[in-house]
Amino acid sequence: MTTQLRGDAANVSVSVAVPPALAFEIFTEEIDQWWRRGSKYRVAGKHRGIIRLEPQAGGRLFESFTTEDGTRVVETGRVLVWEPPTRLVFAWRANNFAPGESTEVEVEFTPSGDGTLVRVQHRGWADIRPDHPVRHGQPVPAFLRGIGLWWGELMTSLREHAAARPPAP
């Protein structure tokens, strides 16, 4: 992972009990199944929808959901690096980011014992102004701790989803 400015990144890791190629596949192809639901994790909030990651550099990370006004598609990221089964990097945008504002998420899949160590670094926060609404008025350490906890909850969900998958024949 790239070394970032102090106060710029949140780092999280989780061990999953599947090989790296399968961990990468689960992260990317089954993202809607393990990514938690609700307004804390998805733009759709109370609406039922899907989250999808298009499998290539330039692909979108997006949510599609239906509201009273019809179907909405909200792009929350764009794949920058696609290196299965070891690495994925995508630009990430909060719903309240202005055009041109984004952060970056790097995900690495490293063999570890009988499974895989999945490491997530969400960086680029130093480029987001200190009074930006996404920060909820928090000082940098508290904000990054919150982002780390958010990713930690998502990675716990990834681990649980991977463990619940039936073994390959």
N, C-alpha and C positions, 0 to 999 in steps of 0.2 A: 504494500500500500504506500501511496505517496505521503511523505511527511508534510504536514500542513502547519500553518501558523498556530501559535498557542491560542486557545479559545475559539478555534475555527471548526473543530470536528468533534463528532460523537462517535465512539467506537464500541461495537458490540460483537460478541462471538458466541456461537452455540455449537455443540457437538450433535450431529445427527447420525443415526445408526444405519446409514446406507452409504454406498460408495459415492465418490465425487460426481460421476456422470449422472447418477440417479438423483443426487441432491440438487444438481444444476437443473435437471429436468423438472423436478418437483417445484423448485423455486420459480422457474420461468413458465412452464406449461400448466401447472396446477395452482397458480397464484390466487385465483379466485376462491379456491377451496381452503387455503390456509390463511389468507389475509383476513384479519378480523373485520367484522361488520360494525356498523354504527358510525355516528358522526365524528367520533374521535379518530377513526381510521379511514373513512371513505367520504368522498364528496357527496355521494348519494344520501348519506345520513339515514333517515327513516325509510327511504325508498329502496325497493328491491332492485338490484342491478348486478352487473358483473364488472370485474376488473381484469384487464388483459394486458399482456406484454407481448408485443410483436417480436418474433425471434430473429432479429438481424440488426446490424448497425443501422441507425436511422429509424428503427421501429419505434412505435409509440407505446407508452404505458398510459392506459386510459381507463376510464369508467364509463359505462353506458347504463343508463337507467331511465325509467319511465316516471314522469310526473303528470299532474293534471293537465299540463300544457303540451304533453307529448314526450317523445324520446329525446334525451340529452346525452351527448358524448362530451366528456371533459378530459382533455389531455393533461396528465399530471407529470409526465416525463417523456424523455426521448433517449433511446439507446445510443450511447456514444462508443462503447467497446463491447463486442460480442465475441468471446473466446471460450466456447464450450469445450470441456466441462470445468474449466478452472477459474474463469473471471468474467464479470459483467460490470459495466459502468453505465449509469444513466443519469442524465440531467433530471432534476426533480424540482417541481414548482408547487408551492402551496397555492391554494385556491385564491388567496388574497395577494399574490405576487403581481406586480406590474409587469408589462411587457419588458423583456430583457432581464428580469430578475430570475435567477435560478440557483440552486445548489447542486451538489453532485453526490451520488451514492455509488460506492464501489463495493462489490460483493466478490469475495474470493472463496473458492472451494478447494480445501487442501486435505489430502489423505491423512487420517489420524486413527491409528489402531485399526479396528474393524469398520470404521465409519469415516465421517468427514467433519472437519472443522470448517464452519461457515463463518466468515468474518465480514462484518459490515462496517464501513466507514461512511458517515454522512458528513460531508465537508462543504466548505464554501460559505459558511455563515458569516465570516468576517466581511464579505462583500454585501451583506444585507444590513441596511442601516440600523443603528441601535434602537431607534424608536419605531421600527416597523411593527405593525399589528401582529405579525406572526410570532413575535417574541413575548407577547402578553405582558409587556412592561417588566420582564424579569432581567436581572443582571446576567451577563454572559455565563458564568458558572452554573447558575440555577437553570437557565434555558437549555444549555447543552446537557445537563443531567436529565432534564425532562425529555429531550430528544432521544437520549440513550435509553431511558426507561421505555419510551414508546417503541423504539426498535427492539428492545429486549422482549417486550410483550409479543411483538410480531414474530420474532425468532423462536420464542417458546411455542407459538402456534405452529410454525414451520416444523419444529422438532416433533411435536405431538402428531402432526399430520403424517410426517414421514414414518413414525413408529407405528401408526395405525394402518398403513398400507399393507395389503396382502403381499407376502413374499413372491418374488418372480418365480415362474415355473422352471 
